[in-house]
């Protein structure tokens, strides 16, 4: 295979070799799923926890007790519970807990 060199912006040359990565390369992702909500304000976090629950309750009141509203209410209740249980693991809450622990040491 022949290598083609092209001039680059900084005066050097680009070759086909730089486009080929080392074998066995892995994709690394440093973003945890919980970090998606870390940038939200406290009010937005509460809204993301309560809004689906309130929507499911209002749909149940409008359409009555049927299979769809039961499933929506179950899913939104689970979402609400997960949000409540995961709150201590948020970035801001972890910082606050560290400050409280340091006050008692």
VENFENQUI-V776237 format. One record per pair of residues at least 12 apart in sequence whose ideal C-beta (glycine too) atoms are under 8 Angstrom apart, sorted by the first residue. I is the first residue (numbers start at 1). J is the second residue. D is the distance in Angstrom with one decimal. If there is no record, write none. Layout:
# VENFENQUI-V776237
i=I j=J d=D
i=I j=J d=D
This chain:
# VENFENQUI-V776237
i=1 j=16 d=7.8
i=3 j=15 d=5.3
i=3 j=16 d=5.3
i=3 j=17 d=6.4
i=4 j=16 d=6.0
i=34 j=86 d=6.5
i=34 j=89 d=6.2
i=34 j=90 d=7.2
i=35 j=91 d=7.4
i=37 j=90 d=7.0
i=38 j=90 d=6.2
i=38 j=91 d=4.4
i=38 j=92 d=7.5
i=42 j=92 d=7.7
i=45 j=83 d=7.4
i=45 j=87 d=7.9
i=45 j=90 d=7.6
i=48 j=83 d=7.0
i=49 j=79 d=7.2
i=49 j=80 d=5.4
i=49 j=83 d=3.7
i=49 j=84 d=6.9
i=50 j=80 d=7.0
i=52 j=75 d=7.7
i=52 j=76 d=4.2
i=52 j=79 d=5.5
i=52 j=80 d=7.4
i=53 j=76 d=4.5
i=53 j=77 d=6.5
i=53 j=79 d=7.2
i=53 j=80 d=4.8
i=55 j=72 d=7.9
i=55 j=76 d=7.0
i=56 j=69 d=7.0
i=56 j=72 d=4.3
i=56 j=73 d=4.5
i=56 j=75 d=7.5
i=56 j=76 d=4.0
i=56 j=77 d=7.8
i=57 j=73 d=6.9
i=59 j=72 d=6.2
i=60 j=72 d=7.6
i=60 j=73 d=5.9
